[in-house]
Every structure is written in structure tokens, then in C-alpha cells.
Amino acid sequence: MTTVRLTRGCFVGSVGFLLLLQRLPRPLVEAAFAAPQPFRFLDEHQAAVVTEATARLIPGPRDEPSEVGHPGAREAGVVHYVDLMLSAFEDDPPRIYAGGAWSDRHGGPENLMARFVPLSRAEEQAWRARIRKLQRRYVRGIAALDRAAGADFAAASPQKRDGILASKRHAAFRRLLFEHAVEGMYAVPEYGGNRGLAGWTEIGHAGDVAPLGWPAERVTEPQPDPAPPGSKLPFPAAVGDERKPVRKLQSLAPPLADLQAFLDAALPLLARSRRGA
Amino acid sequence: MRPFPCSRGAAAVPRAIVVGSGPGGATAAMVLAQAGFDVTVLEKGRNHFTDLETPTPRTLYSNDELKMIRGFGQTLPELEPRTFRFRDGQDEPVAVGDVNTIPGAVGGGTTLWDAKVPRYWDIDFKKRSLLGPVPDADVVDWPFAYEDLAPYYDAAEELIGAAGDVSALPAFTRQHAPRTRPFPMPPGAQMRSSLLLADGARRVGLHPYPFMEAVNSVPYDGRPPCIHCGHCSFFGCPIHDRGSALVPLRRALQTGRVELLAETTALRVVHDGSRATGVAVERPDGRRRTLPANLVVLAAGAVDTVRLALLSALPDRSGLIGRGLMLHWMSHAYGIYLSERIHADIGRNNTQAIDDFADPDFEGAREAARETGLPYFRGGVVELGGTSQVIQEALQYVDLLELFEPEKPFGVRFKELMRLSALRDRLAGSQMIAEDLAQTTNCVDLDPRVRDRLGLPAARITYSPHAHELAAQDFYLPRLKELIEEAGADAAGAIQSVSTEQRPSPTGQLTPTGSHLMGGMRCGEDRATSVTDSHGRLWGMESLCVADAGVFPTSGAHNPTLTIVATAWRNARAWAGVEGIPALAPAPPLPSEGGDAPWALVAGGAVAVAAAAAGVGAVLGHRSRRADATATQDEPHP
């Protein structure tokens, strides 16, 4: 293994992590951080289909002109997240629950997330069944995308790929792919995605900040609001220059053209996802 | 089944088995062990900690949203499903799987809780006497009053470490939940989103205050102050600044008389009809055995405690076991801010609250109640300022794009939404935790068909809200929305969460919201109308006690955990024959209203509460135990 490969990863500059890597079993390290790498569940073609499909769902600079400077599923390695999930039981402990209490990204002396949590017998039974079901759905879903594209979904034009993914016939598999693309973008990188912290950096999210956390002022104080570079949305002025609310909603791109309609539609989702604690 | 080899008959030290290691079970274990019992704590879930005898055990919980989505530390629904239906006679369940599941792990619900620790009000304990009956509901008094529980509230706040500001509490809160002591800690850093909504609340005449939380604002009890990592509610605390059941569990383990058995499922209570003699369990290796005990404490959470009672065929002379299940309704309102990123994902989920809607005499509430044919209604405490986590947010856009952009519900639009972050970084949420009236028709029993991984019948929840809950929600939702509009949000909205068979919630979720499970083992003074006595002992079987919210006769209009701890503490002392009230560290007098809070003094004066058992006498009514030796003195508080 070379450190050159690591520069593609998300732990650049961490001597402690490099030392840890040297102690970890080689296959584990390669599976997680080396790129390019062999896939474990997906074959080369299936991996290409997942890559090209998820790059339409969450496009990056190579996929859409507007996304230059904005990494997407391709850049974040979503396909590796998917492959690691589908082959979770090829590792021991299986790659289901990353460890704790922290990584080494924000003050942790050691990346404890890199050590996955051994499952109980009951958990293993449940998760093996869940993964088997997902494997079947992927194999079938990929084959269906290929059929819709004539032979090879990955080789189809972006327009054609969009059309197939948008069709009702493939809605269920698209939904599964999209959910996993989201997880591969924004989950901690120990699960194989979010490479180089691309998913978090793109949206200005700090991710797992423990054990360093945030100072009290950061909790309380208003924060400046820089628009993400290249954003097509009209962002309000940053804090400091007359913070008046942007109320010219008509100028916002859809679906935010009508913010109230957007929130009204979001209410059931917001309420459903918060069960209360 | 083979008896467990460690019991040697009546001459031995009294043995207690506590089923469940959550706040109620851990507190009961602490009290019993400090009173001289040998205690075995059974926890069906896993132990994701090491060194539980230290204040900051190593933990596997982390800032990992995917892990929480995947159910880490929770009961996986396919292993232990529950079923839900609206009413008796509905043979097909409306839902199977995750129905109001609470975490199944060492520490119970407090592993993932939001650690808000308000007290119940005086009117919760004397509901029938002070507010009166409600048609078609089962409104009763508790067998004890607020004043009886107050010393245990003080003790519970000191034990798990509560942060708050008495002088900031509105007059009606101080009147309904009177206090003689300050909080052990001052409030922590206030979240921007919470302060914005608190401003809105003030503008519409409401009375926000820093919500009392079991989260360290200063070093306390050997645990560090909060780092505001923003992974709070539904996440395990990575550094133990958030207090939990681990605190009483630690005190229990430190006596040297407590054994914690994780991944050990209680299958049934062994009894002879009048005396509980043990618990049949399954160990992680699949082997089954019976553990003997003089005292069996059920603290598995209201639903699972009832399920175990029914699986054990415990005596049920009143026919009320499982009846009167209550679930707090969470009614939500949200605002989106375009003018700034209010970063509600940094902090402690939310840090401000209002109690106004918990007051049955809130302006206009009595009149609105009468218009719907009710003598009164109550909403509940409103938490101000929460938002989504990032994966959760992204999945909401996945759904919304299907609505707004059905031709192509993905692509650049998704990324723009993520960058704008209207539903996370610009979102401020609020939720009202509303009182749920007890109805005997709302119950837990055993599902006739669905079984868990061990082949035991699943818990079946039969539940429909009372007109009270619907009326209160209809009255308060517009006020929640108004509060958010006044807080300067660019868009505000509120949504009905109470769901009935006739009027399903627009959330699409038919099962009741919330993880607050209460009732089913109601305590009372009259054995004809209650399941357990005034100290949570099963009528007709005093060696079987309940230490969770199952004993609650009313649900209250506030988060229940502090009341679970206080009630378990009060009751367990009676089971062990301990007299008096828990000893507390000296505290400065309360500041007068509007005065300066003497926080420096308070933080300096906080001392471990574990000496509660000192001076304790009889155990089981006849045996004098080594009370002094049971007092566990921790390292002094900072």
C-alpha cells in the first residue's frame, strides 16, 4: 500500500491514522480507502451501472455543467459505499455499524470509527437477511436498467439514462439507489462513501465533530451565510450587510419559487422523521 | 429449567432481579443495592459501554447518522415486532414492526434521549381532584402528590445532573411545580434557533425559558461539559456530558452487589400466584435458565413490562393490566429562514421551551374546550428550535422532488436544495409534547399471531386518541405557527400529528408519535381500579414491583424521564424498607424572581448524592443491613 493512494482519502495529514492503517488488516484498508479498487459484490459492469446511475441522481462536475466545483456521487465514491454495504459480511466484524466514540477528524487521537462493531447473533441474523434482500434487489434492478437501455445502461447517453431513471417502471429501484446515494454522500466515510469528505464539504457540513465539538459562541451567535460558489439560487446577503430577509420568492428557482408551498409539502416528512425523544 | 446456583435459600442476602437497565430500572437497582440487596439487572439489548463503574465509560455511540438510521442500539423490528390497531375488534393490524419502539440497550431510552428533564405539575398528580373527570376518559389521581415526589425530583436532578435557571421559569411553572432548590448547574449555551423562536414566543405573549436538561453545562459528577456536537437526540453521547441511566447504574455497580446481564431476555416471571420467586431468562448463547429472587422489578418500559406481565400470567384482579396506555403526542411546527443559516444542527437539539400550552387555564383554552364538549384540555410543553440531520434532510428532498419535479425528480435540483439547506441549516422546528388522557380501551396485550425471534407473542398496541387530544391540537397548532411567524421565519407551517381511524394524520403515519410510553401498570390506592399499589407493587404480589412509567396514572404534559427516576426512587425505598428522604448536598437558597442566580455557588456546592442510603435501617421489614457500608461516595464533584 502506498501513501499516494491515501491522498484520495479523507484522512490526509493524519500521522496517527497512517500508523493505524499499518496495523489494520490489509484487505480492510484497501477495501475502505484504496482507489481504484476491485469491487467485492458488484462485478465491473454492475459497478459501472451503479456509478452512472447515481451520477445522474447526484451529479458532479463530469455529469452536469452547473456542477463544476461541486462533487457528486461519482466523486464521493457512492458506488464503493454500495459495494461495501452489499458485501458487508465479507469483513469480520461485518461493515454494518462503524465504531465509536469518534474518528480522528476532529480531535480524536485515534479513528475508532474505523473499527466496526461486532454484531450479536440476533443482529447478525437480521442483517444477513437485510443484505441478502438488498443484493437481490440490486442484481435485478441493474439488469432491468440494462434492458431498458438496450444492453448497457452505463454506455447510454445522459439523456437516455435520465429518461430511464425517471420512468415509473424503474421508480422503486431509483428510490433505492437514491437513498443509498444519499447515504454514500453524507454518511461518515468509514462506510466507503463520502470520499475526501466530498459530500460534507460540498454543503459546508462539518460532519462528526466530536470530541472537539463547537465552542459555545458557535451555538448561539448568528453566522454569515455565504452562498455556495456557483450556486444558481439567489442567496440573501451575508450577515453583516443589512440582513434583510429575501422575500422576493418568485426569483428563487423552483421548487423554492413558492417557499410556503415547499414548506407545506415538507411538513409531513419533517414531522414523520421526528418521532420525539 | 435449572435453578441458578447462587441462591442458598432464605438465610441469604435478599436478591432482587430488575428487568431493564433504563432510567427506572437503574434507579431501582441503585436504591436496592445501596439498601443491601444483591441485584441482577437484566437487559435484553447490548452493552455498548465498557467500564460502567466510571463516570465516562468508553462508548461505541458516535456522531454517525447512518449508524443511527441502521438502528444501532435499538430494537430491530424484525427481531422484536410490535403490532398496532386502532380499536378492539380490528383483527388485521394497521402496522407491524416498529411501533413506538424505545432503545433496547444498556441505559435504555436514555442512551438516545434528548435529556430534557422538566417536572410534572401538581395537577398531574391530582388530576381528578383538581381538574375533574372528562367523559369517556379515565381521569384519576395518583396515589401520591407533587409534594411527596418533590424531594425525589431534587435528588434525581442532582443525581443525573440537571442544568436550568429557576429564576427564568414562568410564574405558573413555579406555581405548578414548586421548587426549593436551584438546578445543580446553570443552563448551557443557548442555540440560535431556539433564541429566535423564543423571541417569537415572547412577541405573542408566551413565556419561554431555557429548557432544563440533563446535559452538563459545567464539569459535573466526573463528567465533562457538553461540546455541542449537534448529534444529540437519537444519538448516543460520545463523551457522557449528557446524563443518563448510566449514572444510577454506576452507583448500583459501585456497591459491588450488582450484576448486569446484557443481551439477556426475560421470558417470564416465575411465581406461585402470590409471590414472585424468580425470572426465566434466555442468555446470549441461547441457553435458558431461571434466576431466583425475593423481589422482581419490572422496568422494561410500559409496553414491554405489560407484555412480560401477560406472558407471565401475573395476577390481574382488577383486569387492568395493560390498560390505560398513554403516549405523548408530538405536534410539530416549522419555520424556514432565508436571511441566515440558523445552524440548529449545532447544539443540544433545542434549548428553549414554553409551558404556556400545558396550562389548562391558558387564555381561551377553557372556552375552546367547552365548545368541543370537554370540561378542559391541555396541550403540553413546547420545545423550541430543533432541525434535521443531514441524511434525514437529503431523504426529505428525495421525497419532495417527486412531488415538485415529477418529470425528473433528481439531479441538479437535488444538489441545489442541499446547498441551500432550507430543511436543515435554515430550519427551526418546534414540537408540543401533549398530554394524552388515559382510556381503558387503549391497551397493550399479546398479539394472537405475530411472534418475536424467540417465538413469544408480540406486544399488540390498541390505541385511539381521545377527543381531548384532537381538540387540544386543533387549538394550539395555529398558535405554534403564529409563534414561528413572529420569530421572523420566511415561511411557517404546522401539522396535525394526532391520527385517528376517521381522521388520519397528513403525515401518513398512523401509529402514535413519540417514544414516551406510560400506563398499563397503573398505581393507585384502590386495588379495584389499579394494577399496582401506591408504591408500584403488584396488588396481590408484593414481591413484584414496577419501576417504569407503566405505573403512571396520568401522562403529564412534559417529558417523563425525570418523573420515572423520581418515582422509581421513591418506590424502591419503600420496597427496601428505607425510611426518610434522600440526603442531598447543601444548596444555596433560591434566588428571588428576577434576581441573579448564584451559579458559582451552586456549581461549587454540588456533591454526590449517592450517600442516599446512609442511616438506612430495615430491609424487607425484618433485616437490619449494613447501611453505612452501602453508601457509595464517588469522587467529589468539581
Interface residues (C-beta under 8 A of the other chain):
Chain A: R56 L57 I58 P59 E64 S66 E67 H70 G72 I96 Y97 A98 G99 G100 A101 W102 S103 L112 M113 V117 S120 R121 A122 E123 Q125 A126 A129 D162 L165 A166 R174 R175 F178 E179 V182 E183 M185 Y186 A187 V188 Y191 W200 E202 I203 G204 H205 G207 D208 V209 A210 P211 L212 G213 W214 P215 A216 E217 R218 V219 T220 E221 P222 Q223 D225 P228 S231 K232 L233 F235 P236 V239 R243 K244 P245 V246 R247 L249 A253 P254 P255 L256 L259 Q260 F262 L263 D264 A265 A266 L267 P268 L269 L270 A271 R272 S273 R274 R275 G276 A277
Chain B: R46 H48 R58 T59 L60 Y61 S62 N63 D64 E65 L66 K67 I69 R70 F72 L76 E78 L79 G109 L112 W113 D114 G188 A189 Q190 M191 R192 L195 C226 I227 H228 C229 G230 H231 S233 F234 G236 P238 I239 E263 P284 G286 H328 M330 H332 Y334 I336 Y337 L338 S339 E340 R341 I342 H343 I346 G347 N349 G386 S388 V390 I391 Q392 A394 L395 Q396 V398 D399 L400 L401 L403 F404 E405 E407 K408 P409 F410 G411 V412 R413 F414 K415 E416 L417 M418 R419 L420 S421 A422 L423 D425 L427 G429 Q431 I433 R453 G488 D490 A491 A492 G493 A494 I495 S497 S505 P506 T507 G508 Q509 T513 G514 S515 H516
